[in-house]
Amino acid sequence: MQMNRTRYSDLDSLVSAEVRSEVARKRGPSISAIAANIGVRRASLSHRLNGHAPFTPSLLAAVAAELGTTAAEIISRAEEALDADSKIEMSLSAALAAEGDR
């Protein structure tokens, strides 16, 4: 698993992206409200949502519950995105290799 510039894995980044997407889809509680409801500082939650730090399993579960979903569902979508990204990278590599063979 590759690490990004913040030394967290691509999956960590995709989990953050999925949580951001879920917040946008729900149009429900604000980041401030979610943070207050689960007992963390807004800055701490924002730091994770922006991919500067990974979600811990317990924090992800709490945020997911606030959004009406589960940590497992968020992780599953992130893993699907990671798999799709890997397939695209492999296709591009194969295309570049084929181009180089010409």
Biopython code that builds the backbone (N, CA, C, O; Angstrom):
import numpy as np
from Bio.PDB.StructureBuilder import StructureBuilder

atoms = [
    (1, "MET", "N", (0.847, -1.168, 0.000)),
    (1, "MET", "CA", (0.000, 0.000, 0.000)),
    (1, "MET", "C", (0.896, 1.235, 0.000)),
    (1, "MET", "O", (1.799, 1.346, 0.829)),
    (2, "GLN", "N", (0.654, 2.156, -0.916)),
    (2, "GLN", "CA", (1.469, 3.349, -1.022)),
    (2, "GLN", "C", (1.080, 4.380, 0.029)),
    (2, "GLN", "O", (-0.072, 4.463, 0.456)),
    (3, "MET", "N", (2.071, 5.156, 0.428)),
    (3, "MET", "CA", (1.835, 6.225, 1.386)),
    (3, "MET", "C", (1.826, 7.552, 0.629)),
    (3, "MET", "O", (2.611, 7.752, -0.298)),
    (4, "ASN", "N", (0.935, 8.454, 1.031)),
    (4, "ASN", "CA", (0.867, 9.759, 0.384)),
    (4, "ASN", "C", (1.807, 10.740, 1.091)),
    (4, "ASN", "O", (2.574, 10.345, 1.969)),
    (5, "ARG", "N", (1.747, 12.008, 0.709)),
    (5, "ARG", "CA", (2.678, 13.008, 1.236)),
    (5, "ARG", "C", (2.584, 13.184, 2.747)),
    (5, "ARG", "O", (3.539, 13.650, 3.368)),
    (6, "THR", "N", (1.464, 12.823, 3.347)),
    (6, "THR", "CA", (1.315, 12.966, 4.791)),
    (6, "THR", "C", (1.675, 11.679, 5.532)),
    (6, "THR", "O", (1.448, 11.560, 6.736)),
    (7, "ARG", "N", (2.239, 10.720, 4.799)),
    (7, "ARG", "CA", (2.672, 9.427, 5.326)),
    (7, "ARG", "C", (1.503, 8.536, 5.741)),
    (7, "ARG", "O", (1.670, 7.626, 6.553)),
    (8, "TYR", "N", (0.344, 8.792, 5.195)),
    (8, "TYR", "CA", (-0.802, 7.926, 5.422)),
    (8, "TYR", "C", (-1.090, 7.203, 4.121)),
    (8, "TYR", "O", (-0.710, 7.671, 3.048)),
    (9, "SER", "N", (-1.746, 6.088, 4.211)),
    (9, "SER", "CA", (-1.972, 5.274, 3.017)),
    (9, "SER", "C", (-3.024, 5.887, 2.101)),
    (9, "SER", "O", (-3.800, 6.757, 2.496)),
    (10, "ASP", "N", (-3.018, 5.402, 0.866)),
    (10, "ASP", "CA", (-4.039, 5.819, -0.082)),
    (10, "ASP", "C", (-5.424, 5.486, 0.459)),
    (10, "ASP", "O", (-6.369, 6.249, 0.263)),
    (11, "LEU", "N", (-5.545, 4.352, 1.138)),
    (11, "LEU", "CA", (-6.842, 3.975, 1.702)),
    (11, "LEU", "C", (-7.286, 4.984, 2.751)),
    (11, "LEU", "O", (-8.465, 5.336, 2.802)),
    (12, "ASP", "N", (-6.366, 5.458, 3.589)),
    (12, "ASP", "CA", (-6.708, 6.492, 4.577)),
    (12, "ASP", "C", (-7.258, 7.728, 3.876)),
    (12, "ASP", "O", (-8.263, 8.294, 4.305)),
    (13, "SER", "N", (-6.605, 8.143, 2.805)),
    (13, "SER", "CA", (-7.051, 9.317, 2.046)),
    (13, "SER", "C", (-8.428, 9.092, 1.447)),
    (13, "SER", "O", (-9.270, 9.989, 1.451)),
    (14, "LEU", "N", (-8.654, 7.882, 0.928)),
    (14, "LEU", "CA", (-9.951, 7.578, 0.322)),
    (14, "LEU", "C", (-11.054, 7.476, 1.366)),
    (14, "LEU", "O", (-12.202, 7.821, 1.083)),
    (15, "VAL", "N", (-10.731, 7.011, 2.561)),
    (15, "VAL", "CA", (-11.726, 6.992, 3.642)),
    (15, "VAL", "C", (-12.140, 8.434, 3.962)),
    (15, "VAL", "O", (-13.327, 8.722, 4.112)),
    (16, "SER", "N", (-11.163, 9.330, 4.065)),
    (16, "SER", "CA", (-11.485, 10.744, 4.310)),
    (16, "SER", "C", (-12.378, 11.292, 3.198)),
    (16, "SER", "O", (-13.343, 12.008, 3.466)),
    (17, "ALA", "N", (-12.055, 10.958, 1.961)),
    (17, "ALA", "CA", (-12.859, 11.426, 0.828)),
    (17, "ALA", "C", (-14.277, 10.879, 0.887)),
    (17, "ALA", "O", (-15.230, 11.594, 0.575)),
    (18, "GLU", "N", (-14.427, 9.616, 1.283)),
    (18, "GLU", "CA", (-15.759, 9.024, 1.393)),
    (18, "GLU", "C", (-16.571, 9.682, 2.501)),
    (18, "GLU", "O", (-17.775, 9.889, 2.349)),
    (19, "VAL", "N", (-15.925, 10.010, 3.610)),
    (19, "VAL", "CA", (-16.646, 10.700, 4.692)),
    (19, "VAL", "C", (-17.084, 12.079, 4.209)),
    (19, "VAL", "O", (-18.217, 12.492, 4.454)),
    (20, "ARG", "N", (-16.186, 12.796, 3.519)),
    (20, "ARG", "CA", (-16.568, 14.112, 2.972)),
    (20, "ARG", "C", (-17.751, 13.974, 2.018)),
    (20, "ARG", "O", (-18.676, 14.786, 2.048)),
    (21, "SER", "N", (-17.718, 12.949, 1.176)),
    (21, "SER", "CA", (-18.827, 12.723, 0.240)),
    (21, "SER", "C", (-20.125, 12.435, 0.978)),
    (21, "SER", "O", (-21.189, 12.919, 0.594)),
    (22, "GLU", "N", (-20.030, 11.650, 2.035)),
    (22, "GLU", "CA", (-21.225, 11.308, 2.821)),
    (22, "GLU", "C", (-21.805, 12.557, 3.482)),
    (22, "GLU", "O", (-23.023, 12.730, 3.526)),
    (23, "VAL", "N", (-20.944, 13.415, 3.988)),
    (23, "VAL", "CA", (-21.405, 14.674, 4.595)),
    (23, "VAL", "C", (-22.137, 15.498, 3.538)),
    (23, "VAL", "O", (-23.204, 16.049, 3.808)),
    (24, "ALA", "N", (-21.569, 15.582, 2.346)),
    (24, "ALA", "CA", (-22.190, 16.368, 1.275)),
    (24, "ALA", "C", (-23.519, 15.756, 0.827)),
    (24, "ALA", "O", (-24.486, 16.475, 0.574)),
    (25, "ARG", "N", (-23.559, 14.429, 0.731)),
    (25, "ARG", "CA", (-24.800, 13.749, 0.311)),
    (25, "ARG", "C", (-25.919, 13.947, 1.311)),
    (25, "ARG", "O", (-27.068, 14.164, 0.928)),
    (26, "LYS", "N", (-25.594, 13.875, 2.580)),
    (26, "LYS", "CA", (-26.622, 13.944, 3.630)),
    (26, "LYS", "C", (-27.178, 15.344, 3.802)),
    (26, "LYS", "O", (-28.343, 15.519, 4.160)),
    (27, "ARG", "N", (-26.344, 16.340, 3.548)),
    (27, "ARG", "CA", (-26.758, 17.726, 3.771)),
    (27, "ARG", "C", (-27.426, 17.879, 5.135)),
    (27, "ARG", "O", (-28.340, 18.682, 5.322)),
    (28, "GLY", "N", (-26.949, 17.100, 6.050)),
    (28, "GLY", "CA", (-27.534, 17.093, 7.383)),
    (28, "GLY", "C", (-26.707, 17.909, 8.337)),
    (28, "GLY", "O", (-26.502, 19.105, 8.127)),
    (29, "PRO", "N", (-26.228, 17.272, 9.387)),
    (29, "PRO", "CA", (-25.508, 18.030, 10.408)),
    (29, "PRO", "C", (-24.203, 18.613, 9.854)),
    (29, "PRO", "O", (-23.542, 18.010, 9.008)),
    (30, "SER", "N", (-23.860, 19.783, 10.348)),
    (30, "SER", "CA", (-22.603, 20.425, 9.950)),
    (30, "SER", "C", (-21.435, 19.684, 10.593)),
    (30, "SER", "O", (-21.615, 18.866, 11.495)),
    (31, "ILE", "N", (-20.249, 19.989, 10.112)),
    (31, "ILE", "CA", (-19.040, 19.414, 10.701)),
    (31, "ILE", "C", (-18.965, 19.802, 12.180)),
    (31, "ILE", "O", (-18.605, 18.982, 13.024)),
    (32, "SER", "N", (-19.301, 21.036, 12.483)),
    (32, "SER", "CA", (-19.286, 21.484, 13.885)),
    (32, "SER", "C", (-20.263, 20.688, 14.733)),
    (32, "SER", "O", (-19.941, 20.293, 15.854)),
    (33, "ALA", "N", (-21.453, 20.453, 14.203)),
    (33, "ALA", "CA", (-22.463, 19.688, 14.946)),
    (33, "ALA", "C", (-22.033, 18.244, 15.138)),
    (33, "ALA", "O", (-22.203, 17.679, 16.218)),
    (34, "ILE", "N", (-21.478, 17.647, 14.094)),
    (34, "ILE", "CA", (-21.003, 16.260, 14.219)),
    (34, "ILE", "C", (-19.916, 16.195, 15.280)),
    (34, "ILE", "O", (-19.946, 15.323, 16.148)),
    (35, "ALA", "N", (-18.958, 17.111, 15.215)),
    (35, "ALA", "CA", (-17.864, 17.123, 16.191)),
    (35, "ALA", "C", (-18.397, 17.264, 17.610)),
    (35, "ALA", "O", (-17.966, 16.549, 18.514)),
    (36, "ALA", "N", (-19.332, 18.182, 17.803)),
    (36, "ALA", "CA", (-19.906, 18.385, 19.143)),
    (36, "ALA", "C", (-20.642, 17.135, 19.615)),
    (36, "ALA", "O", (-20.530, 16.750, 20.779)),
    (37, "ASN", "N", (-21.387, 16.504, 18.723)),
    (37, "ASN", "CA", (-22.173, 15.320, 19.092)),
    (37, "ASN", "C", (-21.300, 14.133, 19.490)),
    (37, "ASN", "O", (-21.696, 13.316, 20.320)),
    (38, "ILE", "N", (-20.108, 14.043, 18.893)),
    (38, "ILE", "CA", (-19.254, 12.885, 19.210)),
    (38, "ILE", "C", (-18.143, 13.235, 20.193)),
    (38, "ILE", "O", (-17.343, 12.377, 20.568)),
    (39, "GLY", "N", (-18.097, 14.503, 20.611)),
    (39, "GLY", "CA", (-17.162, 14.901, 21.660)),
    (39, "GLY", "C", (-15.734, 15.133, 21.209)),
    (39, "GLY", "O", (-14.798, 14.882, 21.968)),
    (40, "VAL", "N", (-15.549, 15.610, 19.976)),
    (40, "VAL", "CA", (-14.206, 15.972, 19.523)),
    (40, "VAL", "C", (-14.227, 17.429, 19.075)),
    (40, "VAL", "O", (-15.282, 17.995, 18.792)),
    (41, "ARG", "N", (-13.040, 18.019, 19.018)),
    (41, "ARG", "CA", (-12.955, 19.396, 18.536)),
    (41, "ARG", "C", (-13.220, 19.430, 17.036)),
    (41, "ARG", "O", (-12.866, 18.498, 16.314)),
    (42, "ARG", "N", (-13.840, 20.501, 16.577)),
    (42, "ARG", "CA", (-14.122, 20.650, 15.157)),
    (42, "ARG", "C", (-12.823, 20.586, 14.357)),
    (42, "ARG", "O", (-12.777, 19.965, 13.295)),
    (43, "ALA", "N", (-11.774, 21.221, 14.860)),
    (43, "ALA", "CA", (-10.483, 21.241, 14.167)),
    (43, "ALA", "C", (-9.920, 19.829, 13.999)),
    (43, "ALA", "O", (-9.335, 19.505, 12.965)),
    (44, "SER", "N", (-10.101, 19.003, 15.011)),
    (44, "SER", "CA", (-9.619, 17.624, 14.948)),
    (44, "SER", "C", (-10.360, 16.834, 13.870)),
    (44, "SER", "O", (-9.751, 16.091, 13.101)),
    (45, "LEU", "N", (-11.677, 17.005, 13.825)),
    (45, "LEU", "CA", (-12.470, 16.317, 12.805)),
    (45, "LEU", "C", (-12.132, 16.857, 11.416)),
    (45, "LEU", "O", (-11.985, 16.089, 10.465)),
    (46, "SER", "N", (-12.011, 18.156, 11.307)),
    (46, "SER", "CA", (-11.672, 18.777, 10.026)),
    (46, "SER", "C", (-10.311, 18.303, 9.533)),
    (46, "SER", "O", (-10.127, 18.067, 8.339)),
    (47, "HIS", "N", (-9.371, 18.166, 10.438)),
    (47, "HIS", "CA", (-8.028, 17.681, 10.111)),
    (47, "HIS", "C", (-8.117, 16.306, 9.442)),
    (47, "HIS", "O", (-7.400, 16.037, 8.478)),
    (48, "ARG", "N", (-8.980, 15.454, 9.941)),
    (48, "ARG", "CA", (-9.151, 14.113, 9.369)),
    (48, "ARG", "C", (-9.935, 14.152, 8.058)),
    (48, "ARG", "O", (-9.618, 13.433, 7.111)),
    (49, "LEU", "N", (-10.949, 14.990, 8.016)),
    (49, "LEU", "CA", (-11.739, 15.097, 6.789)),
    (49, "LEU", "C", (-10.901, 15.595, 5.621)),
    (49, "LEU", "O", (-11.144, 15.228, 4.472)),
    (50, "ASN", "N", (-9.915, 16.432, 5.919)),
    (50, "ASN", "CA", (-9.056, 16.980, 4.875)),
    (50, "ASN", "C", (-7.852, 16.094, 4.566)),
    (50, "ASN", "O", (-6.992, 16.468, 3.769)),
    (51, "GLY", "N", (-7.790, 14.918, 5.198)),
    (51, "GLY", "CA", (-6.738, 13.961, 4.898)),
    (51, "GLY", "C", (-5.395, 14.255, 5.532)),
    (51, "GLY", "O", (-4.379, 13.701, 5.111)),
    (52, "HIS", "N", (-5.371, 15.117, 6.537)),
    (52, "HIS", "CA", (-4.112, 15.442, 7.208)),
    (52, "HIS", "C", (-3.771, 14.425, 8.296)),
    (52, "HIS", "O", (-2.630, 14.357, 8.755)),
    (53, "ALA", "N", (-4.750, 13.650, 8.700)),
    (53, "ALA", "CA", (-4.555, 12.588, 9.689)),
    (53, "ALA", "C", (-5.609, 11.520, 9.404)),
    (53, "ALA", "O", (-6.707, 11.835, 8.947)),
    (54, "PRO", "N", (-5.276, 10.261, 9.672)),
    (54, "PRO", "CA", (-6.249, 9.205, 9.405)),
    (54, "PRO", "C", (-7.322, 9.142, 10.493)),
    (54, "PRO", "O", (-7.112, 9.579, 11.625)),
    (55, "PHE", "N", (-8.462, 8.593, 10.123)),
    (55, "PHE", "CA", (-9.515, 8.321, 11.095)),
    (55, "PHE", "C", (-9.126, 7.092, 11.901)),
    (55, "PHE", "O", (-8.641, 6.107, 11.343)),
    (56, "THR", "N", (-9.337, 7.145, 13.204)),
    (56, "THR", "CA", (-9.216, 5.927, 13.996)),
    (56, "THR", "C", (-10.506, 5.134, 13.784)),
    (56, "THR", "O", (-11.526, 5.714, 13.411)),
    (57, "PRO", "N", (-10.479, 3.831, 14.014)),
    (57, "PRO", "CA", (-11.713, 3.060, 13.840)),
    (57, "PRO", "C", (-12.874, 3.580, 14.686)),
    (57, "PRO", "O", (-14.006, 3.657, 14.207)),
    (58, "SER", "N", (-12.600, 3.936, 15.936)),
    (58, "SER", "CA", (-13.691, 4.401, 16.803)),
    (58, "SER", "C", (-14.235, 5.755, 16.353)),
    (58, "SER", "O", (-15.443, 5.982, 16.413)),
    (59, "LEU", "N", (-13.365, 6.652, 15.905)),
    (59, "LEU", "CA", (-13.826, 7.950, 15.427)),
    (59, "LEU", "C", (-14.615, 7.786, 14.130)),
    (59, "LEU", "O", (-15.648, 8.429, 13.946)),
    (60, "LEU", "N", (-14.135, 6.932, 13.235)),
    (60, "LEU", "CA", (-14.865, 6.684, 11.995)),
    (60, "LEU", "C", (-16.241, 6.113, 12.282)),
    (60, "LEU", "O", (-17.220, 6.511, 11.652)),
    (61, "ALA", "N", (-16.326, 5.193, 13.218)),
    (61, "ALA", "CA", (-17.627, 4.611, 13.579)),
    (61, "ALA", "C", (-18.570, 5.665, 14.143)),
    (61, "ALA", "O", (-19.759, 5.670, 13.824)),
    (62, "ALA", "N", (-18.046, 6.556, 14.979)),
    (62, "ALA", "CA", (-18.887, 7.599, 15.569)),
    (62, "ALA", "C", (-19.378, 8.580, 14.507)),
    (62, "ALA", "O", (-20.551, 8.955, 14.505)),
    (63, "VAL", "N", (-18.494, 8.998, 13.608)),
    (63, "VAL", "CA", (-18.882, 9.924, 12.546)),
    (63, "VAL", "C", (-19.887, 9.256, 11.614)),
    (63, "VAL", "O", (-20.884, 9.865, 11.227)),
    (64, "ALA", "N", (-19.623, 8.008, 11.259)),
    (64, "ALA", "CA", (-20.540, 7.273, 10.381)),
    (64, "ALA", "C", (-21.928, 7.177, 10.999)),
    (64, "ALA", "O", (-22.928, 7.361, 10.306)),
    (65, "ALA", "N", (-21.998, 6.893, 12.289)),
    (65, "ALA", "CA", (-23.295, 6.807, 12.968)),
    (65, "ALA", "C", (-24.030, 8.141, 12.903)),
    (65, "ALA", "O", (-25.245, 8.173, 12.712)),
    (66, "GLU", "N", (-23.296, 9.242, 13.062)),
    (66, "GLU", "CA", (-23.908, 10.575, 12.961)),
    (66, "GLU", "C", (-24.472, 10.813, 11.558)),
    (66, "GLU", "O", (-25.437, 11.555, 11.380)),
    (67, "LEU", "N", (-23.857, 10.174, 10.576)),
    (67, "LEU", "CA", (-24.287, 10.346, 9.187)),
    (67, "LEU", "C", (-25.293, 9.289, 8.747)),
    (67, "LEU", "O", (-25.737, 9.283, 7.599)),
    (68, "GLY", "N", (-25.646, 8.401, 9.663)),
    (68, "GLY", "CA", (-26.648, 7.380, 9.345)),
    (68, "GLY", "C", (-26.121, 6.224, 8.519)),
    (68, "GLY", "O", (-26.873, 5.586, 7.783)),
    (69, "THR", "N", (-24.831, 5.954, 8.641)),
    (69, "THR", "CA", (-24.237, 4.838, 7.920)),
    (69, "THR", "C", (-23.288, 4.115, 8.870)),
    (69, "THR", "O", (-23.314, 4.357, 10.077)),
    (70, "THR", "N", (-22.466, 3.243, 8.341)),
    (70, "THR", "CA", (-21.519, 2.504, 9.178)),
    (70, "THR", "C", (-20.096, 2.729, 8.695)),
    (70, "THR", "O", (-19.864, 3.092, 7.541)),
    (71, "ALA", "N", (-19.156, 2.510, 9.590)),
    (71, "ALA", "CA", (-17.747, 2.592, 9.215)),
    (71, "ALA", "C", (-17.446, 1.549, 8.142)),
    (71, "ALA", "O", (-16.676, 1.812, 7.218)),
    (72, "ALA", "N", (-18.044, 0.377, 8.261)),
    (72, "ALA", "CA", (-17.812, -0.682, 7.271)),
    (72, "ALA", "C", (-18.242, -0.250, 5.877)),
    (72, "ALA", "O", (-17.559, -0.548, 4.896)),
    (73, "GLU", "N", (-19.361, 0.445, 5.782)),
    (73, "GLU", "CA", (-19.844, 0.915, 4.476)),
    (73, "GLU", "C", (-18.886, 1.954, 3.899)),
    (73, "GLU", "O", (-18.581, 1.919, 2.707)),
    (74, "ILE", "N", (-18.419, 2.857, 4.717)),
    (74, "ILE", "CA", (-17.482, 3.883, 4.249)),
    (74, "ILE", "C", (-16.179, 3.238, 3.794)),
    (74, "ILE", "O", (-15.655, 3.579, 2.733)),
    (75, "ILE", "N", (-15.660, 2.323, 4.578)),
    (75, "ILE", "CA", (-14.416, 1.639, 4.220)),
    (75, "ILE", "C", (-14.607, 0.823, 2.943)),
    (75, "ILE", "O", (-13.722, 0.789, 2.088)),
    (76, "SER", "N", (-15.751, 0.173, 2.815)),
    (76, "SER", "CA", (-16.026, -0.620, 1.616)),
    (76, "SER", "C", (-15.991, 0.245, 0.361)),
    (76, "SER", "O", (-15.399, -0.144, -0.646)),
    (77, "ARG", "N", (-16.622, 1.414, 0.418)),
    (77, "ARG", "CA", (-16.612, 2.325, -0.733)),
    (77, "ARG", "C", (-15.198, 2.826, -1.019)),
    (77, "ARG", "O", (-14.812, 2.971, -2.179)),
    (78, "ALA", "N", (-14.430, 3.090, 0.027)),
    (78, "ALA", "CA", (-13.045, 3.533, -0.153)),
    (78, "ALA", "C", (-12.211, 2.425, -0.798)),
    (78, "ALA", "O", (-11.381, 2.700, -1.664)),
    (79, "GLU", "N", (-12.426, 1.179, -0.381)),
    (79, "GLU", "CA", (-11.702, 0.054, -0.972)),
    (79, "GLU", "C", (-12.081, -0.137, -2.437)),
    (79, "GLU", "O", (-11.225, -0.465, -3.259)),
    (80, "GLU", "N", (-13.355, 0.064, -2.771)),
    (80, "GLU", "CA", (-13.787, -0.025, -4.169)),
    (80, "GLU", "C", (-13.101, 1.046, -5.007)),
    (80, "GLU", "O", (-12.670, 0.780, -6.129)),
    (81, "ALA", "N", (-12.999, 2.243, -4.471)),
    (81, "ALA", "CA", (-12.323, 3.331, -5.183)),
    (81, "ALA", "C", (-10.837, 3.024, -5.349)),
    (81, "ALA", "O", (-10.258, 3.304, -6.398)),
    (82, "LEU", "N", (-10.224, 2.453, -4.325)),
    (82, "LEU", "CA", (-8.812, 2.085, -4.390)),
    (82, "LEU", "C", (-8.596, 1.022, -5.459)),
    (82, "LEU", "O", (-7.634, 1.090, -6.225)),
    (83, "ASP", "N", (-9.489, 0.042, -5.509)),
    (83, "ASP", "CA", (-9.405, -1.021, -6.515)),
    (83, "ASP", "C", (-9.571, -0.442, -7.918)),
    (83, "ASP", "O", (-8.849, -0.825, -8.838)),
    (84, "ALA", "N", (-10.513, 0.473, -8.081)),
    (84, "ALA", "CA", (-10.731, 1.110, -9.383)),
    (84, "ALA", "C", (-9.501, 1.904, -9.792)),
    (84, "ALA", "O", (-9.085, 1.854, -10.949)),
    (85, "ASP", "N", (-8.914, 2.639, -8.845)),
    (85, "ASP", "CA", (-7.702, 3.406, -9.144)),
    (85, "ASP", "C", (-6.562, 2.484, -9.565)),
    (85, "ASP", "O", (-5.810, 2.806, -10.485)),
    (86, "SER", "N", (-6.430, 1.343, -8.897)),
    (86, "SER", "CA", (-5.374, 0.383, -9.233)),
    (86, "SER", "C", (-5.560, -0.159, -10.636)),
    (86, "SER", "O", (-4.589, -0.315, -11.376)),
    (87, "LYS", "N", (-6.807, -0.450, -11.011)),
    (87, "LYS", "CA", (-7.077, -0.967, -12.348)),
    (87, "LYS", "C", (-6.751, 0.078, -13.412)),
    (87, "LYS", "O", (-6.224, -0.255, -14.473)),
    (88, "ILE", "N", (-7.062, 1.326, -13.129)),
    (88, "ILE", "CA", (-6.742, 2.401, -14.073)),
    (88, "ILE", "C", (-5.234, 2.527, -14.228)),
    (88, "ILE", "O", (-4.733, 2.655, -15.345)),
    (89, "GLU", "N", (-4.506, 2.493, -13.115)),
    (89, "GLU", "CA", (-3.047, 2.591, -13.172)),
    (89, "GLU", "C", (-2.452, 1.438, -13.965)),
    (89, "GLU", "O", (-1.526, 1.645, -14.749)),
    (90, "MET", "N", (-2.968, 0.224, -13.777)),
    (90, "MET", "CA", (-2.462, -0.932, -14.516)),
    (90, "MET", "C", (-2.741, -0.783, -16.007)),
    (90, "MET", "O", (-1.887, -1.113, -16.830)),
    (91, "SER", "N", (-3.923, -0.290, -16.363)),
    (91, "SER", "CA", (-4.276, -0.082, -17.762)),
    (91, "SER", "C", (-3.368, 0.961, -18.403)),
    (91, "SER", "O", (-2.909, 0.788, -19.532)),
    (92, "LEU", "N", (-3.116, 2.040, -17.677)),
    (92, "LEU", "CA", (-2.234, 3.080, -18.193)),
    (92, "LEU", "C", (-0.816, 2.551, -18.377)),
    (92, "LEU", "O", (-0.165, 2.845, -19.380)),
    (93, "SER", "N", (-0.343, 1.779, -17.420)),
    (93, "SER", "CA", (0.997, 1.203, -17.523)),
    (93, "SER", "C", (1.099, 0.271, -18.725)),
    (93, "SER", "O", (2.095, 0.284, -19.449)),
    (94, "ALA", "N", (0.064, -0.537, -18.928)),
    (94, "ALA", "CA", (0.070, -1.451, -20.073)),
    (94, "ALA", "C", (0.041, -0.677, -21.385)),
    (94, "ALA", "O", (0.719, -1.045, -22.344)),
    (95, "ALA", "N", (-0.747, 0.395, -21.425)),
    (95, "ALA", "CA", (-0.828, 1.210, -22.641)),
    (95, "ALA", "C", (0.505, 1.886, -22.934)),
    (95, "ALA", "O", (0.936, 1.949, -24.085)),
    (96, "LEU", "N", (1.148, 2.384, -21.903)),
    (96, "LEU", "CA", (2.461, 3.027, -22.087)),
    (96, "LEU", "C", (3.511, 2.015, -22.523)),
    (96, "LEU", "O", (4.369, 2.320, -23.352)),
    (97, "ALA", "N", (3.445, 0.821, -21.969)),
    (97, "ALA", "CA", (4.390, -0.233, -22.357)),
    (97, "ALA", "C", (4.169, -0.623, -23.814)),
    (97, "ALA", "O", (5.127, -0.819, -24.562)),
    (98, "ALA", "N", (2.917, -0.735, -24.211)),
    (98, "ALA", "CA", (2.603, -1.086, -25.598)),
    (98, "ALA", "C", (3.064, 0.028, -26.542)),
    (98, "ALA", "O", (3.557, -0.242, -27.637)),
    (99, "GLU", "N", (2.902, 1.262, -26.113)),
    (99, "GLU", "CA", (3.343, 2.399, -26.925)),
    (99, "GLU", "C", (4.855, 2.384, -27.074)),
    (99, "GLU", "O", (5.383, 2.716, -28.135)),
    (100, "GLY", "N", (5.540, 2.005, -26.024)),
    (100, "GLY", "CA", (7.000, 1.928, -26.062)),
    (100, "GLY", "C", (7.507, 0.820, -26.953)),
    (100, "GLY", "O", (8.624, 0.902, -27.465)),
    (101, "ASP", "N", (6.698, -0.232, -27.155)),
    (101, "ASP", "CA", (7.072, -1.362, -28.010)),
    (101, "ASP", "C", (6.977, -1.031, -29.486)),
    (101, "ASP", "O", (7.464, -1.791, -30.323)),
    (102, "ARG", "N", (6.366, 0.075, -29.813)),
    (102, "ARG", "CA", (6.176, 0.426, -31.229)),
    (102, "ARG", "C", (7.402, 0.975, -31.850)),
    (102, "ARG", "O", (7.395, 1.314, -33.033)),
]
sb = StructureBuilder()
sb.init_structure("model")
sb.init_model(0)
sb.init_chain("A")
sb.init_seg("    ")
for serial, (resi, resn, name, xyz) in enumerate(atoms, 1):
    if name == "N":
        sb.init_residue(resn, " ", resi, " ")
    sb.init_atom(name, np.array(xyz, "f"), 0.0, 1.0, " ", f" {name:<3s}", serial, name[0])
structure = sb.get_structure()
